[in-house]
Amino acid sequence: MTVERPEYCKKLRVLVDGPGFVSVEAPLFRSLVGETLLADWAAFAGSWERLEIDTYMAAGGKFRRRRFAHFKAEHGVITREPHGPHFQSRDYNTLNGGIDRWFEPVTDATAAHPSPKRQAARRSADERFVRG
């Protein structure tokens, strides 16, 4: 199935503007993002096996794993920023918010991997098209 970009962007706008979340089945997702974007996805997804336990979980939970990084996207260029904490206010995250949470940084190999960079560049282009 191939979805033309303008049609995709219209559908995306309707889905994103709606409540809740958006779920797209794999065949449609592949059609929307393109096989080139997914060509080396398995190597990138392997980085999820190297996440660290989130030690900031309330009640000492050990079920969440993560890494964290700051990036800046400007004029089509994505730049990694210095490592820093992840912060969410208690208004946004009543259970685990209100403090600086220092997670292990995203590895250099994961940050440099071409797959997320291509996705970010494509998303940026899509957002410009959707906003008009």
N, CA, C and O atoms as a MOPAC input file, in Angstrom:
PM7 MOZYME 1SCF
protein

 N      0.84400 1    -1.17800 1     0.00000 1
 C      0.00000 1     0.00000 1     0.00000 1
 C      0.88700 1     1.23800 1     0.00000 1
 O      1.80500 1     1.33100 1     0.81500 1
 N      0.64000 1     2.17700 1    -0.88000 1
 C      1.38100 1     3.42300 1    -0.92900 1
 C      0.41700 1     4.55800 1    -0.63900 1
 O     -0.67200 1     4.62900 1    -1.20900 1
 N      0.82800 1     5.43600 1     0.24600 1
 C     -0.00500 1     6.58800 1     0.60400 1
 C      0.71600 1     7.83300 1     0.13600 1
 O      1.87300 1     8.05300 1     0.49500 1
 N      0.05300 1     8.64400 1    -0.65300 1
 C      0.66300 1     9.88000 1    -1.13500 1
 C      0.89700 1    10.81800 1     0.03900 1
 O      0.11000 1    10.83400 1     0.98500 1
 N      1.96000 1    11.59100 1    -0.01400 1
 C      2.33000 1    12.48500 1     1.08700 1
 C      1.21200 1    13.44100 1     1.49200 1
 O      0.92100 1    13.53100 1     2.68400 1
 N      0.56600 1    14.16400 1     0.56600 1
 C     -0.49200 1    15.07500 1     1.02100 1
 C     -1.63000 1    14.33500 1     1.72000 1
 O     -2.16100 1    14.81900 1     2.72000 1
 N     -2.01000 1    13.16400 1     1.20000 1
 C     -3.07900 1    12.37700 1     1.82900 1
 C     -2.63800 1    11.92500 1     3.21500 1
 O     -3.41100 1    11.99200 1     4.17000 1
 N     -1.39600 1    11.46600 1     3.32100 1
 C     -0.84700 1    11.04000 1     4.60100 1
 C     -0.88500 1    12.18900 1     5.59900 1
 O     -1.31300 1    12.00400 1     6.73800 1
 N     -0.44800 1    13.36100 1     5.18700 1
 C     -0.39600 1    14.50300 1     6.10400 1
 C     -1.78100 1    14.91200 1     6.57400 1
 O     -1.95500 1    15.29600 1     7.73000 1
 N     -2.76700 1    14.83500 1     5.69200 1
 C     -4.14300 1    15.14800 1     6.10500 1
 C     -4.62500 1    14.14200 1     7.13900 1
 O     -5.22600 1    14.52000 1     8.14500 1
 N     -4.36100 1    12.85200 1     6.89400 1
 C     -4.76500 1    11.81300 1     7.84500 1
 C     -4.02600 1    11.98700 1     9.16700 1
 O     -4.61500 1    11.84300 1    10.23800 1
 N     -2.74600 1    12.29600 1     9.08600 1
 C     -1.94800 1    12.50800 1    10.28400 1
 C     -2.51200 1    13.66300 1    11.10300 1
 O     -2.62300 1    13.55900 1    12.32400 1
 N     -2.86200 1    14.73400 1    10.45900 1
 C     -3.40200 1    15.91100 1    11.15800 1
 C     -4.67700 1    15.55500 1    11.90700 1
 O     -4.85900 1    15.96700 1    13.05300 1
 N     -5.56800 1    14.78800 1    11.26500 1
 C     -6.81800 1    14.38000 1    11.90800 1
 C     -6.51500 1    13.50000 1    13.11900 1
 O     -7.11800 1    13.67900 1    14.17800 1
 N     -5.58800 1    12.55200 1    12.97400 1
 C     -5.25800 1    11.65500 1    14.07600 1
 C     -4.59100 1    12.38200 1    15.22900 1
 O     -4.93500 1    12.15800 1    16.38900 1
 N     -3.64600 1    13.24500 1    14.91800 1
 C     -2.90200 1    13.95500 1    15.95600 1
 C     -3.79400 1    14.95100 1    16.68500 1
 O     -3.63100 1    15.15800 1    17.88700 1
 N     -4.72400 1    15.56500 1    15.98500 1
 C     -5.61900 1    16.53200 1    16.62200 1
 C     -6.66400 1    15.86700 1    17.51500 1
 O     -7.30100 1    16.54100 1    18.32500 1
 N     -6.84600 1    14.56000 1    17.37700 1
 C     -7.84000 1    13.85200 1    18.17200 1
 C     -7.33100 1    13.55200 1    19.56500 1
 O     -6.16100 1    13.78500 1    19.86900 1
 N     -8.20600 1    13.03600 1    20.41100 1
 C     -7.81600 1    12.70300 1    21.78400 1
 C     -7.04100 1    11.39200 1    21.84300 1
 O     -7.13300 1    10.56400 1    20.93700 1
 N     -6.28400 1    11.21400 1    22.91000 1
 C     -5.62100 1     9.94200 1    23.14500 1
 C     -4.33700 1     9.76400 1    22.37500 1
 O     -3.49300 1    10.66000 1    22.35200 1
 N     -4.18000 1     8.62100 1    21.74500 1
 C     -2.95000 1     8.28900 1    21.05200 1
 C     -3.27500 1     7.82200 1    19.64300 1
 O     -4.43800 1     7.63200 1    19.28600 1
 N     -2.23900 1     7.64300 1    18.86000 1
 C     -2.39500 1     7.17700 1    17.49200 1
 C     -1.71100 1     5.81900 1    17.37300 1
 O     -0.55200 1     5.66300 1    17.75600 1
 N     -2.43000 1     4.85100 1    16.84500 1
 C     -1.87700 1     3.52200 1    16.60500 1
 C     -1.97600 1     3.23600 1    15.11400 1
 O     -3.04600 1     3.35300 1    14.51700 1
 N     -0.85700 1     2.86300 1    14.52400 1
 C     -0.81500 1     2.57200 1    13.09900 1
 C     -0.25100 1     1.16800 1    12.93000 1
 O      0.81700 1     0.85700 1    13.45900 1
 N     -0.96200 1     0.31900 1    12.19500 1
 C     -0.48800 1    -1.04400 1    11.97300 1
 C      0.76300 1    -1.02900 1    11.10800 1
 O      0.95800 1    -0.12500 1    10.29500 1
 N      1.61000 1    -2.04100 1    11.29000 1
 C      2.92300 1    -2.09600 1    10.64600 1
 C      2.89400 1    -1.87900 1     9.13400 1
 O      3.68700 1    -1.08000 1     8.63800 1
 N      2.02400 1    -2.54700 1     8.37600 1
 C      2.06200 1    -2.33200 1     6.91400 1
 C      1.79300 1    -0.87500 1     6.51800 1
 O      2.44200 1    -0.34600 1     5.61500 1
 N      0.85000 1    -0.23800 1     7.18500 1
 C      0.56300 1     1.16500 1     6.87700 1
 C      1.72600 1     2.04700 1     7.31900 1
 O      2.10700 1     2.97200 1     6.60200 1
 N      2.29400 1     1.76900 1     8.49000 1
 C      3.42200 1     2.55400 1     8.97600 1
 C      4.58600 1     2.48000 1     7.99200 1
 O      5.19700 1     3.49800 1     7.66600 1
 N      4.89100 1     1.27000 1     7.52100 1
 C      5.97900 1     1.11100 1     6.54300 1
 C      5.70400 1     1.93400 1     5.28900 1
 O      6.61100 1     2.54500 1     4.72500 1
 N      4.45200 1     1.94600 1     4.86300 1
 C      4.09500 1     2.71900 1     3.68100 1
 C      4.26200 1     4.21800 1     3.93700 1
 O      4.69400 1     4.96100 1     3.05600 1
 N      3.91800 1     4.64900 1     5.14300 1
 C      3.97500 1     6.07800 1     5.46200 1
 C      5.40600 1     6.57900 1     5.59100 1
 O      5.74100 1     7.64800 1     5.07900 1
 N      6.25000 1     5.81100 1     6.27300 1
 C      7.61500 1     6.29200 1     6.51300 1
 C      8.59900 1     5.86700 1     5.44900 1
 O      9.64800 1     6.49300 1     5.29200 1
 N      8.28300 1     4.81500 1     4.71200 1
 C      9.16900 1     4.37600 1     3.64000 1
 C     10.17800 1     3.34600 1     4.10200 1
 O     10.67800 1     3.40600 1     5.22600 1
 N     10.47000 1     2.41100 1     3.23300 1
 C     11.40500 1     1.32800 1     3.56000 1
 C     12.82100 1     1.85400 1     3.82800 1
 O     13.54500 1     1.28200 1     4.64200 1
 N     13.21600 1     2.92400 1     3.15900 1
 C     14.56100 1     3.46300 1     3.36900 1
 C     14.76100 1     3.86200 1     4.82300 1
 O     15.81900 1     3.62300 1     5.40500 1
 N     13.74200 1     4.46500 1     5.39900 1
 C     13.83200 1     4.89000 1     6.79400 1
 C     13.99300 1     3.70500 1     7.73200 1
 O     14.60400 1     3.82700 1     8.79300 1
 N     13.44800 1     2.56300 1     7.34200 1
 C     13.45800 1     1.39700 1     8.21300 1
 C     14.56300 1     0.40100 1     7.88300 1
 O     14.65800 1    -0.64400 1     8.52700 1
 N     15.39200 1     0.70200 1     6.90000 1
 C     16.38500 1    -0.25500 1     6.41000 1
 C     17.31000 1    -0.78100 1     7.50000 1
 O     17.64200 1    -1.96600 1     7.50300 1
 N     17.72400 1     0.06400 1     8.41000 1
 C     18.63900 1    -0.38900 1     9.46200 1
 C     17.98800 1    -0.28900 1    10.84500 1
 O     18.67000 1    -0.09700 1    11.85100 1
 N     16.67400 1    -0.41900 1    10.87600 1
 C     15.92000 1    -0.29100 1    12.11100 1
 C     16.32500 1    -1.34200 1    13.14100 1
 O     16.40200 1    -1.02600 1    14.32800 1
 N     16.58500 1    -2.57300 1    12.72600 1
 C     16.91100 1    -3.64300 1    13.67500 1
 C     18.15800 1    -3.29900 1    14.48900 1
 O     18.20500 1    -3.54600 1    15.69500 1
 N     19.15900 1    -2.73500 1    13.83400 1
 C     20.38200 1    -2.36000 1    14.55200 1
 C     20.08100 1    -1.26700 1    15.58400 1
 O     20.59000 1    -1.30100 1    16.70400 1
 N     19.25800 1    -0.31000 1    15.19600 1
 C     18.89700 1     0.75500 1    16.13300 1
 C     18.06200 1     0.20100 1    17.29100 1
 O     18.30800 1     0.53400 1    18.45100 1
 N     17.08800 1    -0.63400 1    16.98000 1
 C     16.22000 1    -1.19600 1    18.01800 1
 C     17.01400 1    -2.03200 1    19.01200 1
 O     16.60800 1    -2.16300 1    20.16700 1
 N     18.13800 1    -2.59900 1    18.58400 1
 C     18.98200 1    -3.36700 1    19.49200 1
 C     19.50000 1    -2.53800 1    20.66100 1
 O     19.85400 1    -3.08700 1    21.70500 1
 N     19.54500 1    -1.22700 1    20.49000 1
 C     20.01400 1    -0.35800 1    21.57700 1
 C     19.07600 1    -0.40900 1    22.77800 1
 O     19.48000 1    -0.08600 1    23.89500 1
 N     17.83000 1    -0.81300 1    22.55800 1
 C     16.87700 1    -0.90300 1    23.66400 1
 C     17.24300 1    -2.00500 1    24.63900 1
 O     16.74400 1    -2.03000 1    25.76400 1
 N     18.11100 1    -2.92000 1    24.21900 1
 C     18.56700 1    -3.99100 1    25.11500 1
 C     19.62600 1    -3.48200 1    26.08900 1
 O     20.02400 1    -4.20500 1    27.00200 1
 N     20.08200 1    -2.25300 1    25.90400 1
 C     21.14700 1    -1.70200 1    26.74600 1
 C     20.66300 1    -0.49500 1    27.56300 1
 O     21.44600 1     0.39700 1    27.89000 1
 N     19.37800 1    -0.48000 1    27.88300 1
 C     18.83900 1     0.58500 1    28.72700 1
 C     19.14600 1     0.27100 1    30.19000 1
 O     19.33600 1    -0.88800 1    30.55900 1
 N     19.19300 1     1.30700 1    31.01100 1
 C     19.49500 1     1.15300 1    32.43300 1
 C     18.22200 1     1.29400 1    33.25900 1
 O     17.27000 1     1.94600 1    32.82900 1
 N     18.20100 1     0.69000 1    34.43000 1
 C     17.02400 1     0.76100 1    35.30400 1
 C     16.79800 1     2.19900 1    35.75300 1
 O     17.73600 1     2.90200 1    36.12900 1
 N     15.55300 1     2.61700 1    35.70800 1
 C     15.13600 1     3.93900 1    36.17500 1
 C     15.04800 1     3.87100 1    37.69700 1
 O     14.10400 1     3.30200 1    38.24400 1
 N     16.02600 1     4.44700 1    38.37300 1
 C     16.09200 1     4.36900 1    39.83900 1
 C     15.22600 1     5.42900 1    40.52000 1
 O     15.21900 1     5.52500 1    41.74800 1
 N     14.50600 1     6.21500 1    39.74500 1
 C     13.67500 1     7.27400 1    40.31900 1
 C     12.21100 1     6.87300 1    40.44800 1
 O     11.38000 1     7.71100 1    40.80000 1
 N     11.87900 1     5.63400 1    40.17900 1
 C     10.48900 1     5.20200 1    40.25200 1
 C      9.99200 1     5.23600 1    41.69600 1
 O     10.69500 1     4.83500 1    42.62400 1
 N      8.76000 1     5.72600 1    41.86100 1
 C      8.15400 1     5.75000 1    43.18900 1
 C      8.06200 1     4.32400 1    43.73100 1
 O      7.90300 1     3.37200 1    42.96700 1
 N      8.16000 1     4.18800 1    45.01600 1
 C      8.06500 1     2.90500 1    45.70900 1
 C      9.16400 1     1.93200 1    45.27800 1
 O      9.03900 1     0.72300 1    45.47100 1
 N     10.25000 1     2.47000 1    44.68900 1
 C     11.38500 1     1.63300 1    44.34900 1
 C     11.16400 1     0.67600 1    43.19200 1
 O     11.88000 1    -0.31800 1    43.06900 1
 N     10.18400 1     0.95700 1    42.34100 1
 C      9.91100 1     0.08900 1    41.19400 1
 C     11.14500 1    -0.09500 1    40.32300 1
 O     11.92800 1     0.83700 1    40.13900 1
 N     11.31300 1    -1.28000 1    39.79600 1
 C     12.48200 1    -1.60700 1    38.94800 1
 C     12.04900 1    -2.07100 1    37.56300 1
 O     12.80400 1    -2.76200 1    36.87800 1
 N     10.85300 1    -1.70200 1    37.14800 1
 C     10.31600 1    -2.21400 1    35.88800 1
 C     10.56500 1    -1.29500 1    34.69700 1
 O     10.33200 1    -1.70600 1    33.56000 1
 N     11.02100 1    -0.08700 1    34.91300 1
 C     11.23800 1     0.85200 1    33.80100 1
 C     12.72400 1     1.01300 1    33.54600 1
 O     13.51800 1     1.19400 1    34.46900 1
 N     13.07800 1     0.94100 1    32.28400 1
 C     14.46800 1     1.13200 1    31.87300 1
 C     14.51200 1     2.28600 1    30.88400 1
 O     13.59900 1     2.46200 1    30.07800 1
 N     15.57900 1     3.06600 1    30.95400 1
 C     15.70300 1     4.19200 1    30.02900 1
 C     17.10700 1     4.75300 1    29.99700 1
 O     17.94500 1     4.45300 1    30.84700 1
 N     17.33300 1     5.56500 1    29.00400 1
 C     18.48500 1     6.44800 1    28.88000 1
 C     17.91000 1     7.78600 1    28.44800 1
 O     16.74100 1     7.87300 1    28.07100 1
 N     18.72200 1     8.81900 1    28.50200 1
 C     18.18400 1    10.13900 1    28.19700 1
 C     19.24000 1    10.99100 1    27.50600 1
 O     20.43500 1    10.85200 1    27.77000 1
 N     18.79400 1    11.86200 1    26.63100 1
 C     19.68800 1    12.80400 1    25.96100 1
 C     18.89000 1    14.02800 1    25.54400 1
 O     17.68400 1    13.95500 1    25.30900 1
 N     19.57900 1    15.14400 1    25.45700 1
 C     18.99700 1    16.38700 1    24.93200 1
 C     19.51800 1    16.58700 1    23.51300 1
 O     20.71200 1    16.44400 1    23.25100 1
 N     18.60600 1    16.92000 1    22.60200 1
 C     18.98500 1    17.24500 1    21.23600 1
 C     18.31400 1    18.55000 1    20.84800 1
 O     17.25800 1    18.90000 1    21.37600 1
 N     18.92900 1    19.26000 1    19.93000 1
 C     18.34300 1    20.49200 1    19.40100 1
 C     18.23100 1    20.33500 1    17.89100 1
 O     19.19100 1    19.95100 1    17.22200 1
 N     17.05900 1    20.63400 1    17.36800 1
 C     16.84900 1    20.60500 1    15.91600 1
 C     16.66000 1    22.04400 1    15.45500 1
 O     15.74800 1    22.74200 1    15.90000 1
 N     17.52700 1    22.46600 1    14.56800 1
 C     17.47900 1    23.85100 1    14.11100 1
 C     17.95900 1    23.91200 1    12.66800 1
 O     19.05000 1    23.44700 1    12.33900 1
 N     17.12700 1    24.49000 1    11.82000 1
 C     17.46700 1    24.65900 1    10.40300 1
 C     17.86000 1    23.33300 1     9.75300 1
 O     18.79800 1    23.27300 1     8.95800 1
 N     17.12300 1    22.26300 1    10.10600 1
 C     17.37000 1    20.96500 1     9.50200 1
 C     18.57500 1    20.22400 1    10.05000 1
 O     18.92100 1    19.15800 1     9.54100 1
 N     19.22700 1    20.76700 1    11.08200 1
 C     20.40200 1    20.12300 1    11.67300 1
 C     20.05300 1    19.68500 1    13.09100 1
 O     19.51400 1    20.46400 1    13.87700 1
 N     20.36800 1    18.42600 1    13.41100 1
 C     20.11000 1    17.89600 1    14.74700 1
 C     21.43800 1    17.80100 1    15.47400 1
 O     22.36900 1    17.14400 1    15.00600 1
 N     21.52100 1    18.47000 1    16.64000 1
 C     22.75200 1    18.53800 1    17.41400 1
 C     22.50900 1    17.99200 1    18.81300 1
 O     21.51400 1    18.32000 1    19.45800 1
 N     23.42700 1    17.15900 1    19.26800 1
 C     23.32200 1    16.65800 1    20.63300 1
 C     23.80900 1    17.72900 1    21.59200 1
 O     24.87200 1    18.31700 1    21.39000 1
 N     23.04100 1    17.97600 1    22.62200 1
 C     23.37700 1    18.96100 1    23.64600 1
 C     24.11200 1    18.25100 1    24.79900 1
 O     24.07600 1    17.02400 1    24.88300 1
 N     24.77100 1    19.00500 1    25.68100 1
 C     25.43900 1    18.37700 1    26.83000 1
 C     24.43900 1    17.59000 1    27.68200 1
 O     23.26200 1    17.94200 1    27.76900 1
 N     24.92900 1    16.52700 1    28.30300 1
 C     24.05900 1    15.68300 1    29.12600 1
 C     23.50300 1    16.48400 1    30.29500 1
 O     24.20600 1    17.30000 1    30.89100 1
 N     22.26400 1    16.25100 1    30.61000 1
 C     21.61500 1    16.94000 1    31.70800 1
 C     20.45700 1    16.11400 1    32.22700 1
 O     20.18200 1    15.03000 1    31.71300 1
 N     19.78100 1    16.62000 1    33.24000 1
 C     18.68400 1    15.86200 1    33.84000 1
 C     17.40000 1    15.94700 1    33.01000 1
 O     17.21400 1    16.85200 1    32.19500 1
 N     16.54000 1    14.98400 1    33.24700 1
 C     15.18000 1    15.01600 1    32.70900 1
 C     14.30700 1    15.56600 1    33.83000 1
 O     14.38400 1    15.08900 1    34.96200 1
 N     13.48500 1    16.55700 1    33.53300 1
 C     12.63300 1    17.14200 1    34.57000 1
 C     11.20300 1    17.20100 1    34.08600 1
 O     10.93900 1    17.62800 1    32.96200 1
 N     10.28500 1    16.77800 1    34.92100 1
 C      8.85000 1    16.95200 1    34.69600 1
 C      8.27600 1    17.52600 1    35.98500 1
 O      8.63800 1    17.09900 1    37.08100 1
 N      7.39600 1    18.47800 1    35.84800 1
 C      6.78800 1    19.06000 1    37.04100 1
 C      5.83400 1    18.05000 1    37.68500 1
 O      5.42500 1    17.07600 1    37.05200 1
 N      5.49500 1    18.29200 1    38.92600 1
 C      4.51000 1    17.43500 1    39.60900 1
 C      3.12900 1    17.59700 1    38.97000 1
 O      2.30400 1    16.68600 1    39.04600 1
 N      2.87300 1    18.74300 1    38.34300 1
 C      1.59900 1    18.92500 1    37.63800 1
 C      1.48800 1    17.94500 1    36.47600 1
 O      0.40800 1    17.42500 1    36.19300 1
 N      2.60400 1    17.69800 1    35.80900 1
 C      2.61900 1    16.79600 1    34.66300 1
 C      2.77600 1    15.33900 1    35.08900 1
 O      2.12800 1    14.45500 1    34.52800 1
 N      3.63100 1    15.08600 1    36.07700 1
 C      3.91600 1    13.72700 1    36.52300 1
 C      3.82200 1    13.69700 1    38.04500 1
 O      4.81900 1    13.87800 1    38.74300 1
 N      2.62200 1    13.46900 1    38.54400 1
 C      2.40400 1    13.53200 1    39.99400 1
 C      3.14800 1    12.44700 1    40.75100 1
 O      3.46500 1    12.63100 1    41.92700 1
 N      3.43400 1    11.32800 1    40.11400 1
 C      4.08700 1    10.21700 1    40.79900 1
 C      5.60000 1    10.38300 1    40.87800 1
 O      6.18900 1    10.18800 1    41.94100 1
 N      6.23700 1    10.74100 1    39.76000 1
 C      7.69800 1    10.77100 1    39.70400 1
 C      8.25600 1    12.14400 1    39.34400 1
 O      9.45100 1    12.26600 1    39.07700 1
 N      7.42400 1    13.17100 1    39.33300 1
 C      7.87900 1    14.49900 1    38.93000 1
 C      8.39800 1    15.33100 1    40.09100 1
 O      8.42300 1    14.89400 1    41.24200 1
 N      8.81200 1    16.54500 1    39.74700 1
 C      9.23600 1    17.49800 1    40.75600 1
 C     10.71300 1    17.44400 1    41.12000 1
 O     11.16000 1    18.19300 1    41.98900 1
 N     11.47500 1    16.57300 1    40.47100 1
 C     12.90900 1    16.47800 1    40.75900 1
 C     13.67700 1    16.31500 1    39.45000 1
 O     13.13400 1    15.86000 1    38.44300 1
 N     14.95100 1    16.69800 1    39.49000 1
 C     15.83400 1    16.40100 1    38.36000 1
 C     16.12800 1    14.90900 1    38.40600 1
 O     16.56800 1    14.38000 1    39.42700 1
 N     15.88000 1    14.23800 1    37.28800 1
 C     16.16800 1    12.80600 1    37.21000 1
 C     17.34200 1    12.61400 1    36.25200 1
 O     17.24200 1    12.90000 1    35.05900 1
 N     18.43300 1    12.13300 1    36.78700 1
 C     19.66400 1    11.93500 1    36.01000 1
 C     19.72800 1    10.48600 1    35.54500 1
 O     20.07000 1     9.59200 1    36.31900 1
 N     19.40000 1    10.26400 1    34.28800 1
 C     19.47600 1     8.93600 1    33.69300 1
 C     20.80900 1     8.79200 1    32.97900 1
 O     21.44400 1     9.78300 1    32.61800 1
 N     21.22500 1     7.55400 1    32.78000 1
 C     22.41700 1     7.30800 1    31.97900 1
 C     22.19400 1     7.91600 1    30.59400 1
 O     21.07900 1     7.87600 1    30.07400 1
 N     23.24000 1     8.47600 1    29.99600 1
 C     23.06300 1     9.09300 1    28.67900 1
 C     22.82800 1     8.06000 1    27.57700 1
 O     23.28500 1     6.92000 1    27.66700 1
 N     22.11700 1     8.47600 1    26.54900 1
 C     21.99400 1     7.68000 1    25.33000 1
 C     23.41100 1     7.45000 1    24.82300 1
 O     24.21900 1     8.37900 1    24.81300 1
 N     23.72200 1     6.23900 1    24.40600 1
 C     25.08200 1     5.95700 1    23.95100 1
 C     25.39900 1     6.76500 1    22.69500 1
 O     24.50000 1     7.14500 1    21.94500 1
 N     26.67400 1     7.01900 1    22.47800 1
 C     27.09700 1     7.75900 1    21.28600 1
 C     26.68100 1     7.02300 1    20.01300 1
 O     26.26600 1     7.64500 1    19.03400 1
 N     26.79600 1     5.69200 1    20.03600 1
 C     26.43000 1     4.90900 1    18.84800 1
 C     24.95000 1     5.05500 1    18.52800 1
 O     24.58000 1     5.17700 1    17.36100 1
 N     24.09800 1     5.04500 1    19.55300 1
 C     22.66200 1     5.20000 1    19.32800 1
 C     22.35200 1     6.61300 1    18.85000 1
 O     21.56000 1     6.79900 1    17.92600 1
 N     22.96800 1     7.59900 1    19.47200 1
 C     22.72100 1     8.98900 1    19.08300 1
 C     23.17800 1     9.26700 1    17.65500 1
 O     22.57500 1    10.07400 1    16.94900 1
 N     24.24400 1     8.59500 1    17.23800 1
 C     24.79200 1     8.83000 1    15.90300 1
 C     24.13800 1     7.95200 1    14.83100 1
 O     24.39500 1     8.13800 1    13.64100 1
 N     23.30900 1     7.01600 1    15.23500 1
 C     22.70400 1     6.08600 1    14.28500 1
 C     21.85700 1     6.85200 1    13.26600 1
 O     21.13300 1     7.77300 1    13.64300 1
 N     21.93200 1     6.49100 1    11.99900 1
 C     21.20300 1     7.24300 1    10.96900 1
 C     19.68400 1     7.11700 1    11.04700 1
 O     18.98300 1     8.01700 1    10.58400 1
 N     19.15000 1     6.03900 1    11.61200 1
 C     17.70600 1     5.84500 1    11.60200 1
 C     16.94000 1     6.94600 1    12.34300 1
 O     16.02600 1     7.52600 1    11.75700 1
 N     17.26800 1     7.26500 1    13.60800 1
 C     16.50900 1     8.32800 1    14.27300 1
 C     16.72000 1     9.69700 1    13.62900 1
 O     15.82100 1    10.53700 1    13.65100 1
 N     17.89500 1     9.92400 1    13.05900 1
 C     18.14300 1    11.20800 1    12.39100 1
 C     17.25000 1    11.34800 1    11.16100 1
 O     16.68200 1    12.41100 1    10.91100 1
 N     17.13400 1    10.25900 1    10.39500 1
 C     16.25600 1    10.31000 1     9.22400 1
 C     14.81000 1    10.50700 1     9.64800 1
 O     14.06800 1    11.25200 1     9.00800 1
 N     14.40200 1     9.83100 1    10.74000 1
 C     13.03400 1     9.97500 1    11.21500 1
 C     12.76300 1    11.40900 1    11.65800 1
 O     11.71800 1    11.97500 1    11.33900 1
 N     13.69700 1    11.98900 1    12.38700 1
 C     13.52400 1    13.35700 1    12.86100 1
 C     13.44800 1    14.33700 1    11.69300 1
 O     12.62000 1    15.24800 1    11.69600 1
 N     14.30200 1    14.15100 1    10.70800 1
 C     14.27800 1    15.03300 1     9.54000 1
 C     12.96000 1    14.88800 1     8.78800 1
 O     12.37900 1    15.87900 1     8.34400 1
 N     12.49300 1    13.65100 1     8.64900 1
 C     11.22500 1    13.42600 1     7.95700 1
 C     10.07400 1    14.01400 1     8.75200 1
 O      9.17200 1    14.62600 1     8.18000 1
 N     10.09900 1    13.83300 1    10.08100 1
 C      9.03500 1    14.37100 1    10.92600 1
 C      8.99100 1    15.89100 1    10.82600 1
 O      7.91600 1    16.48500 1    10.74700 1
 N     10.16400 1    16.51300 1    10.82900 1
 C     10.23200 1    17.96800 1    10.70100 1
 C      9.60700 1    18.42600 1     9.39400 1
 O      8.86200 1    19.40500 1     9.36900 1
 N      9.90500 1    17.72600 1     8.31100 1
 C      9.32700 1    18.07200 1     7.00900 1
 C      7.81600 1    17.86100 1     7.02900 1
 O      7.07100 1    18.68600 1     6.50200 1
 N      7.35400 1    16.75600 1     7.63500 1
 C      5.92100 1    16.47600 1     7.72100 1
 C      5.21200 1    17.55100 1     8.52600 1
 O      4.13700 1    18.00500 1     8.13400 1
 N      5.79900 1    17.97100 1     9.65500 1
 C      5.15800 1    18.98500 1    10.48100 1
 C      5.03300 1    20.30100 1     9.75200 1
 O      4.02000 1    20.98800 1     9.88500 1
 N      6.05500 1    20.66900 1     8.97500 1
 C      5.94800 1    21.90300 1     8.19300 1
 C      4.82800 1    21.78800 1     7.18000 1
 O      4.09900 1    22.75100 1     6.94700 1
 N      4.68100 1    20.59100 1     6.56200 1
 C      3.63200 1    20.40800 1     5.57400 1
 C      2.25900 1    20.42200 1     6.23600 1
 O      1.32500 1    21.03800 1     5.72400 1
 N      2.13600 1    19.73100 1     7.39600 1
 C      0.84800 1    19.64800 1     8.07900 1
 C      0.39900 1    21.03300 1     8.54700 1
 O     -0.77500 1    21.38000 1     8.42300 1
 N      1.33200 1    21.82300 1     9.08300 1
 C      0.95800 1    23.15100 1     9.57000 1
 C      0.63800 1    24.10400 1     8.44500 1
 O     -0.08900 1    25.07800 1     8.63600 1
 N      1.17000 1    23.83200 1     7.28600 1
 C      0.85300 1    24.65800 1     6.12200 1
 C      1.70200 1    25.83200 1     5.94100 1
 O      1.51300 1    26.59000 1     4.98900 1

